[in-house]
Amino acid sequence: MKKIFFILSVLSSGALFSQSDSYKKNELTFATYNVSMESDNYSPKGAMGKSEQILIKQLSSGNNTQIRNIAQIIQTVRPDVILLNEFDYIKDPELGVKAFVKNYLNVSQGGATAIDYPYYYYSTVNTGQPSPYDLNNDGKLDNFGNDAWAFGMYPGQYGMMLLSKYPIDVKSVRTFQHFKWKDMPEALITKKADGSDWYSKKAWKEFPLSSKSHWDVPVEIGNKTVHVLVSHPTPPTFDGDEDRNGKRNHDEIRFWRDYISDNSASYIYDDKGVKGGLSQNSRFVILGDQNASPVEGDAIREGIKSLVESPKINSDFTPASKGGAEFSPENPFGINHTAFWRMRADYVLPSRLGFKIVNSGVFWPAKGEPMSEFVEKRESSSDHRLVWIKVILE
């Protein structure tokens, strides 16, 4: 209870954000933000023929209101490292990440101070990647949508983007896009009502665990390395009684729990074939929309619960907001919600090793507070909120 009162007092003090960058020695802000910058946000939902070209057009213009609002939120919180979920994969950085930084973040939005991110990482993801199988067992082979290796109407929809003020050791990045679900010990197998396997033997043999990907991105901060572990597990819904998405969500989250453990990662291999998890005594921060809460929602909660409660992770402070509490006044968990559909879904989880937590929060202003209009409607920014944690690097 003391922790909640402390968070509320900080949120009420007006000291949550600063318009000037912090230059305190070794003080860093890590953030995650599902920005909903994919084609359905800029064109009629369900329309055919969509691609990343829709986002490319919006990025080049510099005048999309939703993206400008997102940029202003980022300029206000001023993270040193931020993961953007649901940023469509655009192969050419000049048309994608660099256009976003140049045309939106490098330009003052609403009086906020412009911000720059000279370093970035992104790569391909499994959403929209066509499979040759009827993965949803509806008797039709569509290749895309529910028959893609993860739901998407085109390759790269709902992709990810990591932005950093500090250099990224790109050569040492580990990706796990093609790690096979079958290779996880005690994977949650999906069954039909009659007890038979949901996926055919051929499909299961090829099925990737990650609905987008899992990335271990080393960020170099002075002479120290922080491993930024990013992902975006599938929503545990949009399926049937077989709960195929719920099981995948659980195991996607469990992957990080095993990856950071000292004795559960021997089965893991990356896309280059290198085996094993994170080296012991490594600093890390887990970022991403996990689409799960340990206390509410439709997910198999043990997955996120076991991650948050890992002895390797510092979960002493849960990011909170006045706006979230106001939005769900009857829900005791509302103060920690990160999405307008009333759940904690987005996480910034630093390792106990190497960090001291200074502050944390969810960008969700209460009504009447500055920028509250940015979170009143999904189309104003996103259906998610930016989540941040400020730490001292030790």
TILO-494896 format. One record per residue: residue in three letters; x, y, z of N, C-alpha, C, O in turn. Coordinates in steps of 0.1 Angstrom, whole numbers, plus 2048, in hexadecimal, padded with zeros to 3 digits. Layout:
BEGIN
ALAXYZXYZXYZXYZ
...
This chain:
BEGIN
MET8087F480080080080080980D8008058167F9
LYS81480C80881D81880882281B7FA8248267F6
LYS8258107F282A8117E58208197DC8248227D4
ILE8138167DD80981D7D580882B7D98078347D0
PHE80882E7E680783C7EA8148447E58128507E1
PHE81F83E7E582B8447E082A8487D182D8537CD
ILE82583E7CA8238407BB81984B7B981B8547B0
LEU80E84B7C08048567BE8098637C280686D7BB
SER8128647CC8178717D08208767C58218827C2
VAL82886D7BF8318717B48298767A882C8807A2
LEU81F86E7A581687279980F87F79B80D887792
SER80C8827A880488E7AA80D89A7AB8098A67AB
SER81A8987AD8238A37AF8268AB7A382C8B77A4
GLY8238A67978278AD78B8358AA78783A8B077D
ALA83C8A278E84A89F78B84C89378285788E781
LEU84188F77C84288277484B88476885287A765
PHE84A88F76185289075585A89D7558578A675D
SER86389E74C86B8AA74B86D8AD73C86F8A4734
GLN86C8BA73986E8BE72B87D8BF7278808C171C
SER8868BD7318948BE72E89A8B07318968A973A
ASP8A48AC7298AA89F72B8B289F7388B88A973C
SER8B189373F8B989274B8C788F7488CA885741
TYR8D089674F8DE89374D8E588E7598F188E75B
LYS8DC8897638E288376F8EA87776B8E686F762
LYS8F58757718FE86A76E8F785D7708F185977A
ASN8F88557658F38477658E48467678DF83B76A
GLU8DC8517658CE8507678C884E7598CB85574F
LEU8BF8437588BA83F74B8AB83D74C8A6838756
THR8A484074189683C74189383273589783572A
PHE88D82773988A81D72F87A81D72E87381F738
ALA87581B72186781C71F86381271586A80E70C
THR85680F71584F80770B84280D70883B813710
TYR83F80D6FB8338146F682D80C6EA83380C6E0
ASN8218076EB81A8016E081380D6D98098126DE
VAL8198116CE81581D6C780981B6BD8048256B7
SER80680F6BA7FB80C6B07FD8136A37F481869D
MET80A81369E80E81969280E80E68781980B681
GLU8038086848027FE67A7F68026717EE80B674
SER7F57FC6657EC80165B7DE80265F7D780B65A
ASP7D97F96677CB7FA66B7C78076727BC80B673
ASN7D180D6777CF81A67F7CD8266757C8830679
TYR7D18246687D082F65F7C782C6537C7834649
SER7C08216537B781D6487AC81564E7AD810659
PRO7A181364679680B64B79A7FD6507A17F6648
LYS7967F965B79A7EC6617947E16587897E1654
GLY79D7D76557987CB64E7997CD63F7977C3637
ALA79D7D963A79E7DB62C7AA7D36267B47D162D
MET7A97CE61A7B47C66147BE7CF60E7BC7DB60C
GLY7C97C860B7D47CF6037DD7D960C7E37E1606
LYS7DC7D76197E47E06217F37DB6227F67D061F
SER7FB7E562580A7E16278107EC62F80A7F6633
GLU81D7EB6318247F563982580363182980D637
GLN82180362482180F61D81881A62381A826621
ILE80E81562A80481F63080C82663B80A83363C
LEU81382064381B82664E82682F64882983A64C
ILE82D82A63D83783263783284063283984A634
LYS82684062D82084C62981E856634820862633
GLN81985063F81685964B82385E651824869656
LEU82E85665183A85A65784186564E84786E654
SER83F86464184586E63883F87C639845886637
SER83287C63D82B88963D82E89164982F89E647
GLY83188B65483489366082989A66682A8A1670
ASN81C89766181189F66680589666B7FA89B66C
ASN80888966D7FD8806727FB884681804883689
THR7EF8876847EC88C6927EF88169C7F58846A7
GLN7EB87469A7EE86A6A37FD8686A68018676B1
ILE80586869B81386669D8198726A38238716AB
ARG81487E6A081988A6A78178896B681F88D6BE
ASN80B8856BA8088836C88118796CF81687B6DA
ILE81386E6C881C8646CD82A86A6CF8318686D9
ALA82F8726C583C8786C683C8826D28468826D9
GLN8328896D48318926E083288B6ED8388906F6
ILE82B8806EE82C8786FA83A8736FD83F874708
ILE84186E6F284F86A6F38588766F78608746FF
GLN8558816F185D88D6F485B892702864898708
THR85088F70884C89371585388A72085988E729
VAL85287D71D85887372786787272586E87072F
ARG86C87471987A87471588286871988C869721
PRO87D85C715885850718893850711894856707
ASP89C8497178A98477118A983B7078AF83B6FD
VAL8A183170B89F82570289082270388A82270D
ILE88A8216F787B81E6F68788146EB87D8156E0
LEU87080A6EF86B8016E585D8056E08548096E8
LEU85B8056D384E8086CD8497FB6C884E7F56BE
ASN83E7F66CE8367EB6C882C7F06BE8287FB6BF
GLU8297E76B581F7EA6AA8247F66A281C7FE69E
PHE8307F569E8367FE69483A7F56888437EE689
ASP8327F667E8337ED6728427EC66E8497F666D
TYR8467E066A8537DE6658557E565784E7E264E
ILE85F7EE6578627F564A8717F26488797F764F
LYS8747EB63D8827E763B88C7F263A8967F2640
ASP8887FD63289180863089081263C88581863E
PRO89B81464389A81D64F89782B64B891832653
GLU89B82F63F89883D63B88983F63A88484A63C
LEU88183563687383663586B833642860836644
GLY87282C64B86C82865887182F66486D83A667
VAL87B82966B87F82F67888583D67688284567E
LYS88D83F66C89384C66B88985766788A86266B
ALA87F85365F87485C65C86C86066986886C66B
PHE86A85667286285967E86B86268786586C68C
VAL87886068888086869188187668B880880692
LYS88487767E88688467887A88C67787A89867A
ASN86F88767386388E67085989067C85089967B
TYR85C88968685388A69285B88C69F8588966A6
LEU8648846A286B8856AF8758916AF8778976B9
ASN87C8946A488589F6A387E8AC6A18848B76A1
VAL8718AC6A18698B869F8618BB6AC85A8B16B1
SER8628C66B285A8C96BE84B8C76BC8468CD6B2
GLN8458C06C48368BD6C382F8C36CF8328C06DA
GLY8268CD6CC81F8D36D78278DA6E18238DC6ED
GLY8328DF6DD83B8E66E68458DE6EE84E8E36F5
ALA8448D16EC84E8C86F385B8C96EC85C8CC6E0
THR8668C66F38738C76ED8768BB6E48738B06E8
ALA87B8BE6D887E8B36CF8888A96D588F8AC6DE
ILE88789D6D08908926D689688A6CA8908896C0
ASP8A28856CC8A987D6C28AD86F6C78B086E6D2
TYR8AC8666BE8B08586C18BA8546B58B584F6AB
PRO8C78566B78D08536AC8D28446A98D784069F
TYR8CD83B6B38D082D6B28C28266B28B982A6B9
TYR8C181B6AB8B58146AA8B78056A68C28026A1
TYR8AD7FD6A98AE7EF6A48A07EA6A18967ED6A8
TYR89F7E46958927DD6918967D26888A17D1682
SER88D7C968788F7BD67E8817B767A8777BC67E
THR8827AC6728757A666E86E79F67A87579C684
VAL86179D67885979668285078C67C85078B66F
ASN84978468484177967E83377D67B82C775674
THR82E78867F82178C67C81F78E66D827795666
GLY81578866781278965981B780650819780644
GLN82477965682C77064E82476464A81F75D653
PRO82276263D81975763981E74963D82A74663C
SER81474164181873364381072A63980672F633
PRO81471E63680D71662C80370D6337FF70362E
TYR7FE71163F7F67086477E971064B7E971C64C
ASP7DF70864E7D270D6537D370E6637CF70566A
LEU7DA7186687DD7186767D271B67F7D271768B
ASN7C772167A7BB7236837B07186817A6719687
ASN7B370E6787AA70367679C707673792701678
ASP79B71166A78E71466578A70E657780711651
GLY7937056537916FE64679570663A79370262E
LYS79B71263C7A071A6317AF71E6327B371F63E
LEU7B671E6277C47216287C672F6227C5731616
ASP7C873962B7C97476277D774D6267D975761F
ASN7E074662C7EE74B62D7F07576367FA75763E
PHE7E77616357E976C63E7DE76C6497D876264B
GLY7DD7776517D477765C7D676C6667E276B66B
ASN7CC7646697CE75A6737D674E66E7D9745676
ASP7D974D6617E174365C7EF74765A7F873F655
ALA7F375365D80175865D80775266A80074D673
TRP81475266B81B74D67681875568381A75068E
ALA81376168180D76968C80477268580777767A
PHE7F977668B7EE77D6857F378A67F7FA792685
GLY7F078C6727F479866B7EF79765C7EF78C657
MET7EC7A26567E77A26487F27A363E7F07A1632
TYR7FE7A764380A7A863A8167A66438167A964F
PRO8227A263E82E7A06468327AD64D8337B7646
GLY8357AC65A83A7B866182F7C06678327CA66F
GLN8227BD6658187C566C81A7C367B81D7B867F
TYR8187CD68381A7CD6928287CA69682B7C36A0
GLY8327CF68E8407CD6918457D469D83D7DA6A5
MET8527D569F8587DB6AB8647E46A686A7E269C
MET8677EE6AF8717F86AC8787FC6B98708006C2
LEU8857FB6BB88C7FF6C789480C6C489C80C6BA
LEU8928166CB8998236CA8A28256D689E8226E1
SER8AE82B6D48B782C6DE8C08396DD8C383D6D1
LYS8C28406E88CC84B6E88DA8466E98E484D6E7
TYR8DC8396EC8E98336EE8EC8296E38E28236DE
PRO8F98266E08FC81D6D58F780F6D88F680A6E3
ILE8F38086CD8EE7FA6CE8F97F26C78FE7F56BC
ASP8FD7E76CE9067DD6C98FF7D46BF8FB7C96C3
VAL8FD7D96B38F47D26A98FA7C46A68F27BA6A4
LYS9077C26A690D7B56A390A7AB6AD90A79F6AA
SER9077AF6B99057A66C48F67A46C78F279D6D1
VAL8ED7AA6BF8DF7A86C18DB7996BF8E07936B5
ARG8D37946C78CE7866C58BF7876C28B778E6CA
THR8BB7806B88AC7806B48A87716B58AF7686B3
PHE89B7706B88957626BA8887616B287F75A6B6
GLN8887676A787B76769F87875969A86C755699
HIS88275169888074369288173869C88172C698
PHE88373B6A98837316B38767296B386B72F6B3
LYS87671C6B286A7146B08637116BE86A70E6C8
TRP8567136BE84E7116CA8507036D08517016DC
LYS8516F96C78526EB6CB85F6E96D38606DF6DA
ASP8696F26D28766F06D88766F56E68806F46ED
MET86B6FB6EB86A7006F98666F470185B6EF6FF
PRO86E6F070B8696E571485C6E871B85A6F4720
GLU8536DF71B8466E072283E6EC71B8376F2722
ALA8406ED70E8376F77078296F47098256E870A
LEU8206FE7098126FC70B80C6F76FE80A7006F5
ILE8096EB6FC8046E56EF7F56E86EE7EE6E66F7
THR7F26EC6E27E46EF6DF7DC6E36DA7E16DC6D1
LYS7D16E06E07C96D46DD7BB6D86D87B66E26DC
LYS7B66CF6D07A86D16CC79F6CB6D77A46C46E0
ALA7926CC6D57886C86DF7896B86E17876B36EB
ASP78D6B16D678D6A36D779B69E6DC79D6926DC
GLY7A46A76E07B16A36E57BC6A26DB7C76A06DF
SER7B96A36CE7C36A36C47CB6B06C37C66BA6C8
ASP7D66B06BD7DE6BC6BB7D76C66B37D16C36A8
TRP7D76D36B77D16DE6AF7D96E06A27D36E1697
TYR7E66E06A37EF6E36977F36D56917F66CC698
SER7F46D56847F96C967D8086C768180E6D0685
LYS80C6BA67F81A6B86838246C067B82E6C5680
LYS8216C266E82A6CB6668296D966A8346E066B
ALA81E6DE66E81D6EC6728246EE67F82B6F8681
TRP8226E56898286E66968376E569583E6EC69D
LYS83C6DE68C84B6DC68A8516EA68685C6ED689
GLU8496F267E84E6FF67984A70B68184F71667F
PHE84170968B83B71469284471C69A84A7176A3
PRO84672969884E7316A08477356AD83B7376AD
LEU84F7366B884973A6C58457496C483A74C6C8
SER84D7516BF84B7606C08407646B68417606AA
SER83676C6BA82C7716B183277D6AA82E78069E
LYS83B7846B084378E6A985278A6A885678469E
SER85978C6B38667866B586A7896C38637906CA
HIS8757836C787C7876D488978C6D08917856C9
TRP88D7976D689A79D6D38A27A06DF89C7A56E9
ASP8AF79D6E08B87A16EA8C17AB6E48CA7A86DC
VAL8BF7B86E78C67C36E18D07C96EB8CB7D06F4
PRO8DD7C76EA8E67CD6F38E87DC6F08EC7E06E5
VAL8E57E46FA8E77F36FA8F47F77028F57F370D
GLU8FD7FE6FC90980270290880F70990681A702
ILE90981071690781C71E91481E72591781872F
GLY91D82772092A82872593281B723932816718
ASN93781672E93E80972D9367FE73293B7F3735
LYS9298007339207F57379167F172D9127F9724
THR9117E572D9087E07238FB7DD72A8FA7D6735
VAL8F07E17248E27DE7298DC7D671E8DA7DB713
HIS8D77CA7218D07C17178C27C57178BB7C3721
VAL8BD7CB70D8AF7CF70C8A87C37058AA7C06F9
LEU89F7BD70C8987B170888A7B57048827B970C
VAL8867B46F787A7B96F28727AE6EB8777A56E4
SER8647B06EC85B7A66E584D7AC6E684B7B76EC
HIS8447A56E08367A96E082D79D6DE82979A6D2
PRO82B7956E88237896E781578B6E28107956E3
THR8107806DB8037816D67F87846E07FA77F6EC
PRO7ED78B6DD7E278C6E77DD77E6EA7DC7766E1
PRO7D977B6F67D476E6FA7C676C6F77BE7656FE
THR7C17726EC7B37726E87B276F6D97BB76B6D3
PHE7A67726D47A47706C57A67626C17AA75F6B6
ASP7A27586CA7A374A6C67967436CB78C7496CC
GLY7977376CF78B72F6D478F7286E179872C6E8
ASP78771E6E47897166F07977106F179C70D6FC
GLU79D70E6E67AA7086E57B57116EB7C070C6F0
ASP7B271E6EB7BB7286F17C97286EB7D37296F2
ARG7CA7276DE7D77266D87DF7336DA7EB7326DC
ASN7D873E6D97DF74B6DB7E374D6EA7EE7536ED
GLY7DB7496F37DE74A7017EA7427057F374670D
LYS7EB7366FF7F772D7028047336FC80E732702
ARG8027386F080E73E6E981274B6F181E74D6F4
ASN8097536F680C75F6FE81475A70A81E76070E
HIS80F75071181674B71D82474771A82D74B722
ASP82673F71083373A70D83D745707849744709
GLU83774F70083F75A6FC845762708850766708
ILE83D76471284176B71E84B76272685576772B
ARG84875572685074C72E85F74C72886874A72F
PHE85F74E71B86C74E71487675771B88275371D
TRP87276471E87B76D72587E76873388A76A738
ARG87576273A87875D74788375374788C75374F
ASP88274A73D88C74073B8997467368A474273B
TYR89975072E8A57567288AD75D7328BA75C731
ILE8A776373C8AF76A7468B37627528BB76675B
SER8AD7557538B074D75E8BE74775D8C4747752
ASP8C37427688D173C7688D172D7648DC728761
ASN8C57277648C67187618BA7137598B8707758
SER8B371C7528A771774A8A871B73B89E719733
ALA8B47207368B57257298BD71D71F8BF721714
SER8C07117238C970971B8C270570E8C9702704
TYR8B570470D8AE7007018AD70B6F78AA7086EB
ILE8B07176FB8AE7236F28B97246E88C47216EB
TYR8B57276DB8BF72A6D18BA7366C98AE7386C8
ASP8C373E6C48BF74A6BD8BF7486AE8C173C6A9
ASP8BC7526A68BB7506988C874D6918C874A685
LYS8D374F6988E074B6928E473D6978EF739694
GLY8DC73769F8DF72A6A48E77296B18EB71F6B6
VAL8EA7356B78F17366C48E77326CF8DC7376D0
LYS8EC7296D88E37246E28E572B6F08F07316F2
GLY8DB72A6F88DC72F7068D573C7088D17436FE
GLY8D47407148CE74D7188D775871B8E3758716
LEU8D27617238DA76D7278E57697308E376173A
SER8F176F72E8FC76C7378F97707468F277A748
GLN8FD76874F8FB76C75D90277A76090B77E759
ASN8FC78176A90178E76E9007987629097A1761
SER8F679775A8F37A174F8E97AB7548DF7A775A
ARG8EA7B77518E07C17528D67BF7478DA7BE73C
PHE8C97C074A8BF7BF73F8B37C77438B07CA74F
VAL8AB7CB73989E7D173B8947CA7318977CA725
ILE8897C473587F7BE72D8757C972986F7CF732
LEU8737CB71C8697D571785F7CE70E8627C5707
GLY8527D270F8497CE70583A7CD70A8387CC716
ASP8327CD7018237CA7038227BB7048237B36FA
GLN8207B67118207A87138117A271280F796712
ASN8087AB7107FA7A770F7F579D71A7ED794717
ALA7FA7A07267F67977317F879E73E8007A773F
SER7F079B7487F17A07557F179575F7EA78B75D
PRO7F879676A7F878B7747EC78B77D7EA782785
VAL7E379577C7D87967857CA79777E7C0796785
GLU7CA7997717BD79A76A7BF79875B7CA797756
GLY7B37977547B47947467B37867427B277D74A
ASP7B47837357B277672F7BE76D72E7BD762729
ALA7CA7727317D676B72F7D87607397D1760743
ILE7E07567367E474C7407EE7537497FA755745
ARG7EA7577547F176175C7FE75C762807764765
GLU80074F76280C74A76881874F760823750765
GLY81775175382275574A82776274E833763751
ILE81F76D74F82477A75382777B761830782765
LYS82077376A82277377883076E77B838773783
SER83476377484175D77784C766772857766777
LEU84A76E76785477776285678376C861786770
VAL84B78977084B79577885179178685879978C
GLU84F78578A8537807988617797978667747A1
SER86777978B87577378A87E77A79487E787795
PRO88777379B8907797A489A78279D8A178A7A3
LYS89B7817908A578978889F7977858A77A0782
ILE89279978788B7A57838887AD78F8837A8799
ASN8897BB78E8857C47998777C87968757D178D
SER86E7C379D85F7C779C85A7CE7A884E7CE7AB
ASP8637D57AF8607DC7BB8567E77B984E7EA7C1
PHE8577ED7AD84E7F87AA8467F579D84D7F2793
THR8397F679D8317F479282D80278C827809793
PRO83080477F82C81177981E81477B81580B779
ALA81A82177E80C82478180983277B812839776
SER7FC83577B7F88427767EB84677D7E383E781
LYS7E985377E7DC8597837D18567797C685377D
GLY7D485776C7CA8557617C48477617B884675F
GLY7CD83D7637C88307637BF82D76F7B582676D
ALA7C383277B7BA8317867AD8387847A3832788
GLU7AD84377E7A184B77C79884477278C844773
PHE79E83D76879783775D78F82A76278582775D
SER79582476C78F81777178E819781795812788
PRO78582278578582579478181A79D7848197A8
GLU77A81079777580579F77F7F979F77D7EF7A6
ASN78A7FA7987937F07967A07F379E7A77FD79A
PRO7A47EB7A87B07EE7B07BD7ED7A77C77F37AC
PHE7BC7E779C7C87E57937C97F07897D27F1781
GLY7BE7F97887BE80377E7CA80D77E7CE811773
ILE7CF80F78A7DB81878B7E78137837EF81B77F
ASN7E78067807F38007797EF7FC76B7F77F7764
HIS7E37FF7667DF7FC7597E780474E7EB80F751
THR7EA7FD7437F28047387EA80472B7F0808721
ALA7DE80072B7D67FF71F7C88047227C380172D
PHE7C180A7187B480F71B7AA80471D79F806722
TRP7AD7F77197A47EC71B7A67E67297A37DB72C
ARG7AC7EF7327AC7EC7417B47E07457AF7D674A
MET7C17E17427CA7D67467D87DB7467DC7E473E
ARG7E17D574E7EF7D774D7F47CE7437F47C2745
ALA7F97D37387FD7CB72C80C7CD7298127C5723
ASP8117D972C81E7DE7278287DF7338247E473D
TYR8347DA73083D7D973B84B7DE7388507DD72D
VAL8517E474385F7E77438657E17508627E575B
LEU86C7D674E8717CE7598807CD75A8877C6752
PRO8867D57628957D676389A7CA76C8937C5775
SER8A67C676A8AD7BC7728B07C27808B27CE781
ARG8B07BA78A8B47BE7978C37C27978C87CB79D
LEU8CB7BB78F8D97BE78D8DB7CA7858D67CB77A
GLY8E37D478A8E87DF7828DF7EB7828E37F577B
PHE8D37EB7888CB7F77888C57FA7968C37F179E
LYS8C38077988BB80B7A38AF81379D8B181D796
ILE8A380F7A189781679B8958237A28958247AF
VAL89482E79A89183B7A088283F79F87D8447A9
ASN87C83B79486E83F79386883778786F831780
SER85B83778685483077B84783677984183D782
GLY84183376D83383876B82D83375E83482D756
VAL82083675D81983475081484174C80E849753
PHE81784473F81285173A8038517377FE84D72D
TRP7FB8557427ED8557417E886074A7E385E755
PRO7E886D7447E487874C7D58777507CD872747
ALA7D187B75B7C387C75F7BC8877587C3890752
LYS7AF8877577A88927507AB89F7567AC8A1762
GLY7AD8A974D7B18B67517C08B97527C48C4752
GLU7C88AE7527D68B07537DC8B27457D68AE73B
PRO7E88B87447EE8BA7377EF8AD72F7F38A3734
MET7EB8AE7227EB8A37187E289871B7E388D715
SER7D889A7247CE8907267C688D71A7C0882719
GLU7C58967117BD8947057C488A6FC7BD8846F3
PHE7D18876FE7D887E6F67D486F6F97D78666F1
VAL7CD86D7047CA85F7087BB85E70A7B685470F
GLU7B38677057A586670679F85C6FC7958566FE
LYS7A585C6F07A08536E57AC84B6E07B884F6E0
ARG7A983F6DB7B48376D57BA83E6C97C783E6C8
GLU7B28456C17B884B6B57C08576B87C785D6B0
SER7C085C6C57C88686C97D68646CA7DF86C6C7
SER7D98576CE7E78536CF7E78436CD7EB83E6C3
SER7E283C6D77E282D6D77D98286E17D482F6EA
ASP7D681B6E07CE8156EA7D68106F67D180B700
HIS7E38136F57ED8107007F381D7057F28276FE
ARG7FA81C71080082871680F825717814819718
LEU81782F71682682E71782982B72682483272F
VAL83182172883581D73684481F73784C81C72E
TRP84982574285782874485C82575285482575B
ILE86982275386F82175F87D82975F884827755
LYS87F83176988C83876A89583177489082E77F
VAL8A182E7708AA8277788B882E7798BB836770
ILE8C082A7838CE82E7838D68217808D4817786
LEU8DF8237768E78187728F381677B8FA82077D
GLU8F480B7818FE80878B9097FF7869127FC78D
